[in-house]
Amino acid sequence: MSVVDWKRYRTEVGVGIGEMSRLSPETVQACSAMIQAGEKTGHLDAKTRGLIAIATAVQLRCDGCIAVYTEEARKAGATREEIAEALSVAVSVAARATLVYTTRAIDAYATATPA
């Protein structure tokens, strides 16, 4: 079951970025330069970068990023199982981060003024 037509959505995102490029070309050029710079190091292959990008996109809740990076990772040879494993890592990091941040809430309680 798919809630989103991802192919259509990728197209719509491209149109939206094209409009942003017309409105603020320097912003889009700077973003493109950052993306290209990350690809030029050569330390990670395209598939690994794609898997990291998908996991990050999910953490950031960016549907446009999910659409684009999933397509790129698939073209780079990422399997459904590899994507699922990368997403499992993202879920575990989110859970761990939540657990770590619980200590901040407990600490805040310890220093709060009693009612």
Secondary structure, DSSP 8 states (H G I E B T S, - for coil): --SS-HHHHHHHHHHHHHHHHHH-HHHHHHHHHHHHHHHHS-SS-HHHHHHHHHHHHHHHT-HHHHHHHHHHHHHTT--HHHHHHHHHHHHHHHHHHHHHHHHHHHHHHHHS---
